[in-house]
Amino acid sequence: MTNRSQIVITKVQDKTILVSVHNDKLYDVLVENEENTSGNVGDIFVGKVQNVVDNIHAAFVEFEKNKVGFLPLSECQGKTVKAGDEFVVQIKQAAVKTKQPVLTIFPEIAGRFAVVSTKSKTKGVSKKITEEEKKKELYKILEDFCEDPYGVILRTSAKAASEEEIRKECTGLLKQMHELMDYSEYKTRFSCLYREASFYLKYIRSLELSNFERIVTDLQSVYEELYPIYGDKVELYSDDSYSLDKLLGISTKLEKACEKKVWLKSGGNLVIEPTEALTVIDVNTGKAVDGRRNKETTFYKINCEAAIEAARQIRLRNLSGIILIDFIDMKEREHVEQLMQLLREKLLEDKVKTVLVDITKLGLVEITRMKKNPPLREALSSNPVSYTHLTLPTKLEV
């Protein structure tokens, strides 16, 4: 098996895990949470407001029996919300530690090429599609749906889809949303109106698959689910004598992804420190500097390598909220600007919304990243996937 861009779905200690792999390095990791008791992101229910807390501008909504979510009133676009109200809610963010899942009153349903939303009538195209001719083609297709009261956003994957595929999916998703919302009028509180697809299918749908050579799995049930959708892009690995996990060293790499220090090829390193309030990434020269080199040039090279690796580690560890990176100080303004541009480009590769805010007077780079799922360490520890007893080789890079 060669080191190419691929999506791998396998079992690690009886838990299903998806990883995206590029040149033998992990980028995105999703861990199945079979013990989830608070619903999955994307599930839609008829909820009942328990109470409204004005000083935090939020309501607490029971969406399933004895399962309560947090509804920010800012999500309600001026809609009056009071205790006892019943309406449709969707889980927007997963529960994290002691915090309830975050809800929205504007559900959406995603397909391979499009997302249908009840929040507005907007018809649009992913910002990641930048080719003007392609955007014009896609907007032309959307004209057929301009009278529909629900919004339609074409995803990045629509770029490689045929006009017929896009029209068919948009029509189907809009029909499904209309039926769901009509159906909700007759359902009792706590009814589940929609269950989101499996976590791996949801992730794959969000990708531009032309960037991946294949989806490989050693799980027959996963193969049977994905092959009818993606055809020969999906491969079944069937060597019972040597698991996919061992072949790609996934357990090894997951263990390393939970370590505090990450070594760079230059000899420098990153020290990653998550806290309750924010995450700090410190860039150190380590073994990379000696007195015979031009230190400014050396610092610049280490910082560039660190920027690339920090962007990957943010994705790999699923860090979110406020992230500060303390790069090695550089004197030349041009080097600082080039470093910021490189980091910005690498952060744009993340499918979770990530923003490079600014660099402070103290030289700290401020980043924010949307919270969608628990960080990797928490996802692994909240599932019975233990890495504490593994004796694993260290030659493989995370």
C-alpha positions as CSV (number, residue, x, y, z in Angstrom):
1,M,0.0,0.0,0.0
2,T,1.6,3.3,-1.1
3,N,1.6,6.6,0.7
4,R,-1.0,8.4,-1.2
5,S,-3.9,10.7,-0.2
6,Q,-6.6,8.4,1.1
7,I,-9.5,8.1,3.6
8,V,-9.1,5.1,5.9
9,I,-12.0,3.6,7.9
10,T,-11.1,0.8,10.3
11,K,-11.4,-0.6,13.8
12,V,-9.0,0.4,16.5
13,Q,-9.6,-1.6,19.7
14,D,-13.2,-2.3,18.7
15,K,-14.0,1.4,17.8
16,T,-14.6,2.6,14.3
17,I,-12.2,5.4,13.3
18,L,-11.8,7.5,10.2
19,V,-8.6,9.1,9.3
20,S,-7.5,11.2,6.3
21,V,-3.9,10.3,5.3
22,H,-1.6,12.3,3.1
23,N,2.0,11.1,2.5
24,D,1.8,8.8,5.6
25,K,0.6,11.7,7.8
26,L,-2.7,11.9,9.5
27,Y,-4.8,15.1,9.1
28,D,-8.4,14.6,10.2
29,V,-9.4,12.0,12.7
30,L,-13.0,11.1,13.6
31,V,-13.8,8.6,16.4
32,E,-17.1,6.9,16.7
33,N,-18.8,7.5,20.0
34,E,-21.1,4.5,20.6
35,E,-21.8,5.7,24.1
36,N,-23.1,9.1,23.0
37,T,-26.2,9.8,25.1
38,S,-26.9,13.4,24.0
39,G,-27.7,12.9,20.3
40,N,-25.5,13.4,17.2
41,V,-24.7,16.6,15.4
42,G,-27.3,17.0,12.6
43,D,-30.2,15.1,14.4
44,I,-33.5,17.0,14.3
45,F,-36.2,16.8,17.0
46,V,-39.4,18.5,18.2
47,G,-38.1,20.1,21.4
48,K,-39.8,21.8,24.4
49,V,-38.4,24.8,26.1
50,Q,-37.7,24.1,29.8
51,N,-36.7,27.6,30.8
52,V,-35.2,30.8,29.4
53,V,-32.2,32.4,31.2
54,D,-32.1,36.1,30.3
55,N,-28.7,37.0,31.8
56,I,-27.0,34.4,29.5
57,H,-29.3,35.1,26.6
58,A,-30.1,31.4,26.2
59,A,-32.9,28.8,26.6
60,F,-32.6,25.2,27.7
61,V,-34.6,22.9,25.4
62,E,-35.5,19.3,26.1
63,F,-35.2,17.6,22.7
64,E,-35.5,14.0,23.8
65,K,-36.9,12.7,27.1
66,N,-34.4,13.8,29.8
67,K,-32.0,15.2,27.1
68,V,-31.5,18.9,27.2
69,G,-29.7,21.2,24.8
70,F,-28.5,24.8,25.0
71,L,-30.2,27.2,22.6
72,P,-28.5,30.7,22.2
73,L,-31.2,33.3,21.7
74,S,-28.9,34.9,19.2
75,E,-29.7,31.9,17.0
76,C,-33.4,32.7,17.0
77,Q,-33.2,35.9,14.8
78,G,-35.7,37.8,17.0
79,K,-38.1,35.0,17.5
80,T,-39.7,35.1,21.0
81,V,-38.9,32.1,23.0
82,K,-40.6,31.2,26.3
83,A,-40.9,28.2,28.6
84,G,-43.3,25.6,27.3
85,D,-42.8,26.5,23.6
86,E,-42.5,23.5,21.3
87,F,-40.6,23.8,18.0
88,V,-38.2,22.0,15.7
89,V,-34.5,22.0,16.8
90,Q,-31.3,20.5,15.4
91,I,-28.1,19.6,17.2
92,K,-25.5,22.1,15.9
93,Q,-22.6,21.3,18.2
94,A,-21.9,18.1,20.2
95,A,-22.0,18.0,24.0
96,V,-18.5,18.6,25.4
97,K,-17.6,17.4,29.0
98,T,-20.4,18.9,31.2
99,K,-21.8,21.2,28.6
100,Q,-25.0,20.4,26.8
101,P,-25.2,20.1,23.0
102,V,-25.8,23.4,21.3
103,L,-29.1,23.7,19.3
104,T,-30.5,25.8,16.5
105,I,-34.1,26.4,15.5
106,F,-33.1,26.5,11.8
107,P,-32.4,22.9,10.7
108,E,-30.4,22.0,7.6
109,I,-29.9,18.8,5.6
110,A,-26.7,18.1,3.7
111,G,-26.1,15.9,0.7
112,R,-23.0,15.2,-1.4
113,F,-23.2,18.4,-3.4
114,A,-25.6,20.7,-1.6
115,V,-26.9,21.9,1.8
116,V,-30.5,22.9,2.2
117,S,-31.2,25.3,5.1
118,T,-34.4,26.8,6.7
119,K,-32.5,29.9,7.9
120,S,-32.9,31.9,4.8
121,K,-33.9,31.8,1.1
122,T,-30.2,32.4,0.1
123,K,-29.0,30.4,-2.9
124,G,-25.3,30.3,-3.1
125,V,-22.0,28.6,-3.9
126,S,-19.2,27.5,-1.6
127,K,-16.5,30.3,-1.2
128,K,-13.9,27.6,-1.9
129,I,-15.1,27.5,-5.5
130,T,-13.1,30.4,-7.0
131,E,-13.2,29.8,-10.8
132,E,-15.6,32.5,-12.2
133,E,-16.9,30.3,-15.1
134,K,-17.7,27.4,-12.8
135,K,-19.5,29.7,-10.3
136,K,-21.6,31.1,-13.1
137,E,-22.6,27.6,-14.2
138,L,-23.6,26.7,-10.7
139,Y,-25.5,29.9,-10.1
140,K,-27.4,29.2,-13.3
141,I,-28.5,25.8,-12.0
142,L,-29.7,27.5,-8.7
143,E,-32.0,29.8,-10.7
144,D,-34.4,26.9,-11.0
145,F,-34.8,26.9,-7.2
146,C,-35.0,30.6,-6.6
147,E,-38.7,30.6,-5.6
148,D,-38.3,28.0,-2.9
149,P,-38.5,29.4,0.6
150,Y,-35.5,27.4,1.8
151,G,-31.9,28.2,1.1
152,V,-29.6,26.1,-1.0
153,I,-25.7,26.2,-0.8
154,L,-23.7,24.2,-3.3
155,R,-20.7,22.6,-1.7
156,T,-17.2,22.4,-3.0
157,S,-17.8,18.9,-4.3
158,A,-20.4,20.4,-6.7
159,K,-17.5,21.6,-8.8
160,A,-16.9,18.1,-10.1
161,A,-20.5,17.0,-10.4
162,S,-22.7,17.0,-13.5
163,E,-25.6,19.4,-13.9
164,E,-28.0,16.5,-13.7
165,E,-26.5,15.2,-10.4
166,I,-26.8,18.7,-8.8
167,R,-30.4,19.3,-9.9
168,K,-31.5,15.8,-8.8
169,E,-29.9,16.2,-5.3
170,C,-31.2,19.8,-4.8
171,T,-34.7,18.7,-5.8
172,G,-34.5,15.7,-3.4
173,L,-33.1,17.6,-0.5
174,L,-35.7,20.4,-0.8
175,K,-38.5,17.8,-1.0
176,Q,-37.2,16.1,2.1
177,M,-36.9,19.3,4.1
178,H,-40.5,20.4,3.1
179,E,-41.9,17.0,4.1
180,L,-39.9,17.1,7.4
181,M,-41.1,20.5,8.4
182,D,-44.7,19.7,7.4
183,Y,-44.5,16.4,9.3
184,S,-43.3,18.2,12.4
185,E,-46.6,20.0,12.8
186,Y,-48.3,16.7,13.6
187,K,-45.6,15.2,15.8
188,T,-45.5,15.2,19.6
189,R,-42.6,16.7,21.6
190,F,-39.3,14.8,21.7
191,S,-40.1,13.1,18.4
192,C,-37.0,12.5,16.2
193,L,-37.7,13.9,12.7
194,Y,-34.3,13.1,11.2
195,R,-31.1,11.2,12.0
196,E,-27.9,12.3,10.5
197,A,-25.9,9.8,8.4
198,S,-23.0,7.8,9.8
199,F,-20.1,9.9,11.0
200,Y,-17.9,8.7,8.2
201,L,-20.4,9.2,5.4
202,K,-21.1,12.7,6.7
203,Y,-17.4,13.5,6.6
204,I,-16.9,12.1,3.1
205,R,-19.8,14.1,1.8
206,S,-18.1,17.3,2.9
207,L,-15.0,16.6,0.8
208,E,-13.9,17.3,-2.7
209,L,-13.1,13.6,-3.4
210,S,-11.0,14.4,-6.4
211,N,-8.3,15.3,-3.9
212,F,-8.3,11.7,-2.6
213,E,-7.2,8.6,-4.6
214,R,-9.4,6.2,-2.7
215,I,-11.4,5.3,0.4
216,V,-10.1,2.1,1.9
217,T,-11.7,0.1,4.7
218,D,-11.4,-3.4,6.1
219,L,-15.0,-3.3,7.4
220,Q,-17.5,-5.1,5.2
221,S,-20.5,-3.2,6.4
222,V,-18.8,0.2,5.7
223,Y,-17.8,-1.0,2.2
224,E,-21.3,-2.1,1.4
225,E,-22.7,1.3,2.6
226,L,-20.2,3.4,0.6
227,Y,-19.6,1.4,-2.6
228,P,-23.1,2.0,-4.1
229,I,-22.5,5.8,-3.6
230,Y,-18.8,6.2,-4.6
231,G,-18.2,3.1,-6.7
232,D,-14.6,2.0,-7.5
233,K,-13.3,4.9,-5.3
234,V,-14.0,2.5,-2.4
235,E,-11.7,-0.4,-1.8
236,L,-12.1,-3.3,0.6
237,Y,-8.8,-4.4,2.4
238,S,-9.1,-8.1,3.2
239,D,-5.8,-9.3,4.6
240,D,-6.9,-11.0,7.9
241,S,-3.3,-11.7,8.9
242,Y,-2.3,-8.0,9.1
243,S,-4.9,-5.4,10.0
244,L,-5.2,-2.0,8.3
245,D,-4.5,-0.4,11.7
246,K,-1.1,-2.1,11.9
247,L,-0.3,-1.6,8.2
248,L,-0.7,2.2,8.4
249,G,0.4,2.5,12.1
250,I,-2.8,4.3,13.0
251,S,-2.6,3.4,16.7
252,T,1.0,4.7,16.9
253,K,0.1,7.9,15.2
254,L,-2.9,8.5,17.5
255,E,-0.8,8.0,20.5
256,K,1.7,10.5,19.3
257,A,-1.0,12.9,18.5
258,C,-1.9,13.1,22.2
259,E,1.7,14.0,23.2
260,K,2.6,17.5,24.3
261,K,5.7,17.9,22.1
262,V,6.0,17.5,18.4
263,W,9.4,17.4,16.8
264,L,10.2,19.1,13.5
265,K,12.6,17.8,10.8
266,S,14.8,20.8,11.3
267,G,15.4,19.9,15.0
268,G,12.9,22.5,16.3
269,N,9.7,21.5,18.1
270,L,6.2,22.5,19.0
271,V,4.9,22.4,22.5
272,I,1.1,22.2,22.5
273,E,-0.7,23.2,25.7
274,P,-4.5,23.0,25.8
275,T,-6.2,24.8,28.7
276,E,-9.9,25.4,29.6
277,A,-9.7,28.9,28.1
278,L,-7.5,28.5,25.1
279,T,-4.7,26.5,23.5
280,V,-1.1,27.7,23.3
281,I,1.4,26.4,20.7
282,D,5.0,27.3,21.5
283,V,7.6,27.1,18.7
284,N,11.1,26.3,19.9
285,T,14.5,26.2,18.1
286,G,15.4,23.0,19.9
287,K,18.4,21.4,18.2
288,A,18.1,23.5,15.1
289,V,20.4,26.5,15.9
290,D,24.2,26.7,16.3
291,G,26.5,29.7,16.3
292,R,27.7,29.3,12.7
293,R,24.4,30.0,11.0
294,N,22.5,33.1,10.1
295,K,20.0,33.0,12.9
296,E,17.4,35.2,11.2
297,T,17.3,32.9,8.2
298,T,17.3,29.8,10.5
299,F,14.5,31.2,12.6
300,Y,12.5,32.0,9.5
301,K,12.9,28.4,8.1
302,I,12.0,26.9,11.5
303,N,8.9,29.1,11.8
304,C,7.7,28.2,8.3
305,E,8.1,24.5,9.1
306,A,6.3,25.1,12.4
307,A,3.4,27.0,10.7
308,I,2.8,24.0,8.3
309,E,2.9,21.6,11.2
310,A,0.9,23.7,13.6
311,A,-1.9,23.9,11.0
312,R,-1.9,20.1,10.7
313,Q,-1.8,19.6,14.4
314,I,-4.8,21.9,14.9
315,R,-6.8,19.7,12.5
316,L,-5.4,16.4,13.8
317,R,-6.1,17.2,17.4
318,N,-9.4,19.0,16.6
319,L,-8.4,22.0,18.6
320,S,-11.0,24.7,18.7
321,G,-11.8,28.1,20.3
322,I,-8.9,30.5,20.8
323,I,-5.5,29.3,19.7
324,L,-2.3,31.3,20.2
325,I,1.0,30.4,18.4
326,D,4.2,31.9,19.8
327,F,6.6,31.7,16.9
328,I,10.3,32.4,17.3
329,D,11.0,36.2,17.2
330,M,12.2,37.5,13.8
331,K,13.5,41.0,13.1
332,E,12.7,41.3,9.4
333,R,9.1,42.4,8.7
334,E,9.1,40.7,5.3
335,H,9.7,37.4,7.0
336,V,6.9,37.9,9.4
337,E,4.5,38.8,6.5
338,Q,5.5,35.8,4.5
339,L,5.1,33.6,7.6
340,M,1.5,34.9,8.2
341,Q,0.6,34.3,4.5
342,L,1.9,30.7,4.6
343,L,0.0,30.0,7.8
344,R,-3.2,31.6,6.4
345,E,-3.0,29.4,3.3
346,K,-2.5,26.2,5.4
347,L,-5.4,27.1,7.7
348,L,-7.7,27.5,4.6
349,E,-7.2,23.8,3.9
350,D,-9.1,23.0,7.0
351,K,-12.7,22.2,6.3
352,V,-13.7,23.4,9.8
353,K,-13.9,27.2,9.7
354,T,-10.6,28.5,11.0
355,V,-9.6,32.2,11.0
356,L,-6.2,33.8,11.5
357,V,-7.2,36.9,13.4
358,D,-4.0,38.9,13.9
359,I,-0.5,39.0,15.3
360,T,-0.2,40.9,18.6
361,K,2.4,43.4,19.6
362,L,4.0,40.7,21.7
363,G,4.3,38.5,18.6
364,L,1.6,36.0,19.4
365,V,-0.5,34.8,16.5
366,E,-4.2,34.7,17.3
367,I,-6.4,32.0,15.6
368,T,-10.0,31.0,16.2
369,R,-11.5,27.7,15.1
370,M,-15.1,26.6,15.2
371,K,-16.0,23.9,17.7
372,K,-17.7,21.0,16.0
373,N,-16.7,17.9,17.9
374,P,-14.6,17.1,21.0
375,P,-10.8,17.4,20.7
376,L,-9.0,14.2,19.8
377,R,-7.7,13.5,23.3
378,E,-11.2,13.8,24.7
379,A,-12.7,11.8,22.0
380,L,-10.3,9.0,22.6
381,S,-10.6,9.1,26.4
382,S,-14.4,9.3,26.3
383,N,-14.4,6.1,24.2
384,P,-12.9,2.8,25.5
385,V,-9.9,3.2,23.1
386,S,-7.0,3.1,25.5
387,Y,-3.5,3.9,24.3
388,T,-1.7,3.7,27.7
389,H,-0.6,0.1,27.3
390,L,0.5,0.1,23.7
391,T,4.2,-0.5,23.0
392,L,4.6,1.0,19.5
393,P,7.4,1.9,17.2
394,T,8.5,5.6,17.1
395,K,9.8,5.7,13.5
396,L,6.5,6.7,12.0
397,E,5.6,10.4,11.9
398,V,2.4,11.7,13.2
